[in-house]
């Protein structure tokens, strides 16, 4: 069953173990100062319960299948998805099969890895997964979720991303934005290919652009929209 909008629960083979609701929406990623459209990020969250690592892996696999279907039917031009380290560890074989069967749309699927390297049982599996995706021409990125960007050094070293995503600072001080840009560059990331998420105000949009970021997500840039509905098979 396809993923559904943020106002409706979703279920299916990948989420059947989870007793709560899985919500989904798509956030356009665009230029902060122009009209360039990079990709639409599939954003998932749960309600009515906390998913276990195994359940989260099933939810992410289900979401990936839906995203590849949207690309196959040209319902979305390019899509970004997040895959957690735990999902790679628990579901490496089905993940590899899924990506290998969709090589023709590799240039339209952006993969952001996220997790804590210290919790990995085998860093080799995670590094191998990222390397294989790169070999298949899937753009591999890293989703920064720690309170400070500098805390993600080990994860970025492990993944070796070509793009990243970081949350916008809520501070109105110019120093806070300068510090954010400096931390991103200190991790050998490029502000030009680092997406700034949660850009909710015009002031945040202008501040991000002023310190060198070029891509962003948020209500100040473009509103999210519900997942598309797949054509009914006859």
KEBALUM-711676 format. One record per residue (C-alpha): x, y, z; residue in one letter. Coordinates in steps of 0.25 Angstrom, whole numbers, plus 2048, in hexadecimal, padded with zeros to 3 digits. Example, Ala and Ser with C-alpha at 12.3 -4.5 7.8 and 13.67 -1.06 7.14 Angstrom:
KEBALUM-711676
8317EE81Fa/8377FC81Ds/
***
This chain:
KEBALUM-711676
800800800x/80680E7FCx/80A818807x/7FF82280Ax/7FE83080Ex/80183781Bx/7F283781Ex/7F082881Cx/7F781B822x/7FF812819x/80080381Ax/8067F8812x/8107ED812x/81B7F5817x/8137FC822x/80A7F0826x/8117ED833x/8107FC838x/8037FE840x/80380D83Ex/801816832x/80C81A828x/80B827822x/81282D815x/81383A80Ex/81D83F803x/82584B805x/82B8527F9x/8398567F9x/83C8627F1x/84686D7EFx/8468787FBx/8478837F1x/84287E7E4x/8388747DDx/8418687DCx/83A85B7E1x/8438507E6x/83B8457ECx/82E8437F4x/83283C802x/829831807x/827834816x/82182981Fx/81C82A82Dx/814821836x/808823840x/80281B84Ax/80F81384Ex/81E81384Dx/82380A842x/82E800846x/83B7FF83Dx/8357F3836x/8287FA834x/82F80682Fx/8377FE825x/82A7F881Fx/82480681Ex/83080C817x/83080080Dx/82180280Ax/823811808x/82F80E7FEx/8268057F6x/81C8107F5x/82681A7F1x/82B8117E6x/81D80F7E1x/81B81E7E1x/8278207D8x/8238147CFx/81681B7CCx/81C8297CBx/81482E7D7x/8208347DCx/82C8397D5x/8368377E0x/8358327EEx/83D8327FBx/83C827805x/842824813x/848817816x/84D814825x/85980D828x/850803830x/848800823x/8557FD81Cx/85A7F3826x/84D7EC827x/8487EC819x/8547ED810x/8507E2807x/8427E7803x/8487F5802x/8527F17F8x/8487E97F0x/83F7F57F0x/84A7FF7EBx/8507F57E1x/8427F37DBx/8408027D9x/84E8067D3x/84780E7C7x/8428187D1x/84F8197D9x/8518287D5x/84382B7DAx/8448257E8x/84C82C7F3x/8508247FFx/85382A80Cx/859821817x/857824825x/85B81E832x/86681C83Ex/872815839x/875811848x/868808848x/86C80183Bx/8707F283Dx/8777F3830x/87C7FF829x/8817F781Dx/8727F4819x/86E80381Ax/87B808812x/8797FC808x/86A801806x/86E80F803x/87980B7FAx/8708027F2x/86680D7F1x/8708167ECx/87580C7E2x/86780B7DDx/86681A7DBx/85C81D7E6x/86082A7EDx/8638277FBx/862832806x/861833815x/85683881Ex/85C84082Ax/85383E836x/85C841842x/85B84E84Ax/868853844x/86D850836x/87B84D83Cx/875841843x/87383A836x/882839832x/88382A834x/87682782Cx/87A830820x/88882A820x/88181C81Fx/877820814x/87F82A80Cx/873831807x/87383A7FAx/867842801x/86184480Ex/85584A816x/856852822x/84B85982Ax/84A86982Ax/84E870836x/84287783Dx/84B882842x/84A88F83Cx/85989383Ex/862893832x/86D88D83Bx/86488083Cx/86387F82Dx/87288182Bx/875877835x/86C86D82Ex/87286F821x/88086E827x/87D86182Dx/87785B820x/88485F819x/88D85A824x/88784C822x/88B84D813x/87D84F80Ex/87985A804x/86F864808x/86B8647FAx/8668567FAx/861856809x/85285780Ax/84D860815x/84085A81Bx/835861823x/83786E81Cx/82A874822x/82C883820x/83188D816x/83C891820x/841883821x/841882812x/84988F810x/85388B81Bx/85687D815x/858883808x/86188E80Dx/86B884814x/86C87B807x/861871807x/85A86F7FAx/84F8657FDx/844864807x/83685F80Bx/82B865813x/81F86D813x/82687A80Fx/82B873802x/8208697FEx/815862805x/815853807x/80B84A7FFx/80583C801x/80B8307FBx/80582D7EDx/7FB8227EAx/8008177E1x/7F78137D5x/7ED8087D7x/7F27FB7D1x/7E77F57C8x/
***
